Amino acid sequence: MKITEVTGALEDGAELDPALLDFIRKRMQGGTPHAEALGLTFETARVGHATLALPWQEAFAGDVESGILHGGVITALIDHTCGASVQLKRVMKQAIATLDLRIDYMKPASKGETVRCHAHCYKMTKNIAFVRAEAYQGESDLIANAVATFMLAANNTTLAARPDRQKLGEIPVRPPAPPATPDSPAQKMLERMSYARFLGVECEQKGEEVTATLRFEPRLIGNPSLPALHGGAIGAFLETTALLQLSAQFGQNRPPKPIGLTINYLRSGRPVDTYGRCRITKAGRRVVSVMVEAWQEDPDRPIASAYGHFLLRQED
């Protein structure tokens, strides 16, 4: 069956034609290198609705001692599921791009349990799609909820393009560098976050200022047609940068708890190294507010920014 775009003819929540459903599943699951790297799988899909599962892995831990998942991997799951719900709202070949993503974290994800996310694209205009999402464990143990907006037909690329493995493999990948500041609080925090190392994050601390680096790897790709970094990987990097800065500035021995994060995607992330810095905008006795920016060639042209709140560990 030839897949063509379906515009506005499908009722929200309706069952999809098997051929259309198979098309979306292949492109949103097996056609995205970063989704493959995370092991994301479709569980349910209807018009405007998607449920994806993220199996627990030690590599996704935000704290190796507790095994609790890093908030960034939840961000990646939510971002990808929201994108899938948009593609299912109006089945189409055109690629989409995340404009912004707001996440509220209710509780940490328990060790050893699969995390699921359900997203609903509840409104779509000619150019923009609006989505709500929930991440949970078990049947209804809520971990986080989110709202997001997406640009339709972004970058004039197509979802139908399969990843060019040979092309992606030709992109130069730098080997991990030795820690620039091996005994710094930021480096010690980085060593506790296995998910940050899974992404390829490195850091350098000078005084209390931390500069984080996301080393490019082909598995970070979200749009293989450009290619461009996955929005979830960028969001996870921003959150990790904030955690490293909080550790350097407040001497946290364990990662602070994320409360809420609002991510704005400003430009496509090219397949090169990405850098990030965090600025503390307000520091209370328990809650700290931050602003984070990520850039590539030019710090004055960030590819994404985030504002968020974190709960400090009082025992530290």
Salt bridges, closest charged atoms under 4 A:
GLU5 OE2 - ARG90 NE 3.75
ASP12 OD2 - HIS49 NE2 3.34
ASP12 OD1 - LYS89 NZ 3.10
ASP12 OD2 - HIS120 NE2 3.02
ASP22 OD2 - LYS26 NZ 3.21
GLU36 OE1 - ARG165 NH2 2.57
GLU43 OE1 - ARG116 NE 2.72
ASP63 OD1 - ARG192 NH2 2.82
GLU65 OE1 - ARG192 NH2 3.43
ASP79 OD2 - HIS230 ND1 3.59
ASP104 OD1 - ARG102 NH2 2.27
ASP141 OD2 - LYS107 NZ 3.09
GLU202 OE1 - ARG215 NE 3.05
GLU204 OE2 - LYS206 NZ 3.99
GLU217 OE1 - ARG219 NE 2.84
ASP273 OD2 - ARG174 NH1 3.03
ASP273 OD2 - ARG215 NH1 2.63
GLU297 OE2 - ARG270 NH1 2.25
GLU315 OE2 - ARG254 NH2 1.88
